[in-house]
């Protein structure tokens, strides 16, 4: 099983003063954090795309290009690229460029995104949410699989006898599909034979098991090689030396961010009981010491048949020094135990 970290590039917001950390500072921190991920042997890093003042990253591919020059082994991808509101041709070219810069370490995770700001920003109608995603994903796959492109669709001009450059170092770019819990998205990914990353950011993870079963069934029904099937989860995670101390320190940071995001969606204020349940055996949070993390990740590996676990580690923008400590614990204490157990 591959183990890595996903981030959205949350900027730090002081609840008392309203001070918002600059994107420049947060991006500088991210570079240092991913350098450490590479040094401690994590398998992959993913960075999200957002178009809001509380996130520092609107163009994952630019950040990944910078990271390609300061890392050696770690895979570099998006988490996610909002495929519905972007041009798949430009997205493919950008990630192919990252692949060349990184000597074949780039990958794309295509998704709808956590927010909707990109739709009006780039001139798309939110009412076309589903057909935009479907058409653009299929175009991205064609770009990745064919040398000469001939394509017609509803949402952009036709492509006639065009070859897209540069070509990646890899024969094809790995393309994952991110899913929040929609059955139709799971079926589409499985039908196309694409790796899937399911975000479990609330409730009891066991409730998501039917989605994984549907994916596996449809994947095989469509004739795809079961040995090549890749299944991942993306879960809010944070690690420390002491189980209760890290939970106590992280709760106000996490709760503030969940409350802030939830306010725009009509959610009530995030509470301590929610956090405590999330950290329980049946909860979705992997927040605590190395032993708690190992137990939970192995539990999910067995439950879902995982090939990849992504720890979303910067929710609420904890202090940079604390993130660095969490990364070090993940790479030096958690990952070896999980990989040794899995042998």
SEMARGU-110587 format. One record per residue (C-alpha): residue in one letter; x, y, z. Coordinates in steps of 0.25 Angstrom, whole numbers, plus 2048, in hexadecimal, padded with zeros to 3 digits. Layout:
aXYZ
...
This chain:
x800800800
x80580E7FC
x805818808
x805827805
x800835809
x7F683E802
x7F484D805
x7EB858801
x7F5863804
x7EC869810
x7F2876814
x7F2879823
x7E7882828
x7E8889836
x7DA88783D
x7DD893846
x7E389D83D
x7DE89982F
x7EC89882A
x7ED89081D
x7FB88981A
x80088E80C
x800884801
x80F8867FF
x81288180E
x80987580D
x80F8717FF
x81D872805
x819869810
x81385F807
x82085E7FF
x82785B80C
x81D851810
x81D849803
x82C849804
x82B842811
x82083880C
x82A834801
x83683380B
x82E82A814
x829821809
x81A824807
x81581E7FA
x80D82A7F4
x8088387F7
x7FC83F7F2
x7F884E7F2
x7EA8537EF
x7E485E7E6
x7DC8697ED
x7D88777E9
x7D687E7F7
x7DE887800
x7DF87C80B
x7E7873802
x7F58767FC
x7F486D7EF
x7EC86F7E3
x7F58687D9
x7FA85B7DF
x8038597D2
x80B8657D5
x80E8617E3
x8118537DF
x81B8587D4
x8228607E0
x8228537E8
x82884B7DD
x8358527DE
x8378507ED
x8328417EE
x8388347E9
x82E8297EB
x82082D7EF
x81582D7E5
x80F83A7E3
x80083C7E0
x7F48457E1
x7E98427EC
x7E18467E4
x7E284D7D7
x7D48537D4
x7D284C7C7
x7C48527C4
x7C98617C4
x7D685F7BD
x7DB85C7AF
x7E084E7AE
x7EA8517A4
x7F185B7AC
x7F08527B8
x7F68477B1
x80184F7AC
x8048557B9
x8058487C0
x80D8427B5
x81784D7B7
x81784A7C6
x81A83B7C2
x8268407BA
x82B8497C5
x82A83E7CF
x82F8327C7
x82282B7C6
x81B82E7D4
x80F8357D0
x8008317D1
x7F38377D0
x7E78357D9
x7DA83B7D2
x7CE83F7DA
x7C38497DC
x7CA8507E7
x7C58547F5
x7BF8627F1
x7B98687E5
x7C08757E3
x7C88707D7
x7BB86F7CF
x7B787D7CE
x7C68817CE
x7C987A7C1
x7BB87C7BB
x7B486F7BD
x7A586D7C1
x7A48657CE
x79785F7C9
x7A08577BF
x7A88517CA
x7A78437C6
x7A88437B7
x7B484D7B8
x7BB8437C1
x7B88377B8
x7BC83D7AB
x7C98437B0
x7CE8377B7
x7CC82F7AB
x7D48397A3
x7DF8397AD
x7DF8297AC
x7E082A79C
x7EB83479D
x7F382B7A6
x7F081E79D
x7F182378F
x7FC829787
x7F483177D
x7E7837783
x7DA83877B
x7CF83D785
x7C1844785
x7B9848791
x7AF852796
x7B885B79F
x7C485E796
x7C885F788
x7CB852780
x7D984D780
x7DD848772
x7EA84076F
x7F284777A
x7FD841782
x7FF846790
x80D84A795
x81584879E
x81383979F
x8158347AE
x82182B7B2
x8188207B6
x8118197AB
x80481F7B1
x8018287BC
x7FA8217C8
x7EC8277C9
x7E48247D5
x7D58287D8
x7D282F7E5
x7C482B7EA
x7BC8317F6
x7B28277F7
x7AA8277EA
x7A681A7E5
x7A681E7D6
x7B48247D8
x7B98167DD
x7B280F7D2
x7B88187C7
x7C68167CD
x7C58077CE
x7BF8067C0
x7CB80E7BA
x7D58057C3
x7DA8127CA
x7E08127D8
x7D78187E2
x7D98207EE
x7CD8217F8
x7CD82D802
x7C882880F
x7C7835817
x7BB832820
x7B3828827
x7B6819828
x7C081481D
x7B980681D
x7AD80D817
x7B581080B
x7B8801808
x7AC7FF7FE
x7B38097F5
x7C08017F5
x7B87F47F2
x7B17FB7E7
x7BE8007E1
x7C57F27E2
x7B97EB7DB
x7B77F57D0
x7C67F57CE
x7C77E67CB
x7BA7E67C4
x7C07EF7B9
x7CC7E67B7
x7D77EE7BE
x7E27E67C4
x7E07E47D3
x7EF7E47D6
x7F07F37D1
x7E47F87D9
x7E88047E2
x7DF8087EE
x7E28147F7
x7DC81C802
x7DF82A806
x7DD82D815
x7DF83881F
x7EC835827
x7F683B830
x800834839
x808837846
x810830850
x80582F85B
x7F782A857
x7EF83485F
x7F884085F
x7F884084F
x7E983F850
x7E884A85A
x7F1854852
x7EB851844
x7DC852848
x7DB861848
x7E286283B
x7DA857834
x7CD85C83A
x7CF86A836
x7D1866828
x7C585C827
x7BC86782D
x7C1872823
x7BE869817
x7B286381D
x7AC87181F
x7AB873810
x7A486680F
x79A86781A
x7A185E824
x7A0860833
x7AD86483B
x7B785883B
x7B785284A
x7C184B853
x7B883E853
x7B883E844
x7C783E844
x7C883484F
x7BF82A847
x7C782D83B
x7D3828842
x7CC81B848
x7CD80E841
x7C1810839
x7C581F835
x7CB825829
x7D782D82F
x7E5827830
x7EA83183B
x7F382C846
x800824848
x80781A83F
x80080E845
x7F2814843
x7F5817835
x7FB80A832
x7EF803838
x7E580B830
x7EC80B822
x7EE7FC823
x7DF7FB827
x7DB80381A
x7E57FB812
x7DE7EE816
x7D07F4815
x7D17FA807
x7DC7F3800
x7E57FF7FF
x7F18017F7
x7F38107FB
x7F1818808
x7F1827807
x7F282F814
x7EC83D812
x7F584481C
x7F385381B
x7E585581E
x7E4862825
x7F3865823
x7FA860830
x807867833
x812863829
x81B85D834
x80F854838
x80D85082A
x81B84C828
x81B844835
x80E83D830
x81583A823
x82183482A
x81982B833
x811826826
x81E82381E
x82681E829
x81D817833
x80F81482C
x81381081E
x81E806822
x8147FF82B
x8097FE821
x8127F9816
x8197EF81E
x80B7EA823
x8067E9814
x8117E0810
